[in-house]
Amino acid sequence: METVRQVLVTHWHFMRWLRLVVGIIILIQAFQLQSMLYGILAVFFLFQAATNSGCCGAKGCAIPSQKNDRKNI
């Protein structure tokens, strides 16, 4: 089982960086507009970026990091 530190510091790919940037931008807008809805949306994106999860749950939509293609000959 992966520890929290391993989840936070490994497997940073394009979509994870994109979620982080979008979450930060929405968080800034939430403070500027004082909007609770934007704040909740920002926390959602930041949570996805931090935990490397998608909208389908924990690694439900994620591509496996290692290919397990072992063929028995």
N, C-alpha and C positions, 0 to 999 in steps of 0.2 A: 504494500500500500504506500502511495506517495505521501510524503509529508507536506505540510502547508508551504514550507520554504521551497521545496522542489517544484511545486505547482506554480508558485509565484515567479521563479527565476528561470524556468526552462520552457522550451517550445513556444517561443515568441515568433509568430508568423504574421503575415500581412493583415489578416482579419482581426487578430488580437490587437495589433497596434491601431487599426482603424477604430475598433470599439473603444479603445482607451482615448484616442483623440476626440472622437464624437462625444464621449461621456464628459470629457473636460470642457469642450465647447458648450455643451448643453448645461453643464453646471455653472459656468460663467454667466450664461444667459439667465439661468434661474435666479442667481443673485442680483443681476441687473434689473430684471423684470419683477423680482420678488414673487415668483410663481412656484407654488408647491407642486403643480403638475410637472413642470420642467425639472424640478428637483428630484422627483420620484423617477422620472425617465432617465436622468443623469445617473442616479444610483444604480438603476437597472443595467445600463451600459457599462458602468465602472465595475460592477459585480461580475458581469460576463467577461470583461477583460482580465480581471484579477484571477478568476477561477478557471479560465479557458473553457467556458461552457457556452453553449448556444441556446437558442430559444426552445429547444426540445428537451432540456434538462442536462444533467451532467454527462458530457461527451456523447449526447444522443445524436447530434448532427456532425460531430467532429470526425475528421479523417484519422484513422489510426496512425500513430507516429512511426511504428515499425511494421513492415510487411512480413507477415507470417505465411510464407508460401513455400512450405516444405513438401516436396513430393517424394513419396515412397517408391523406389524403383525396385 
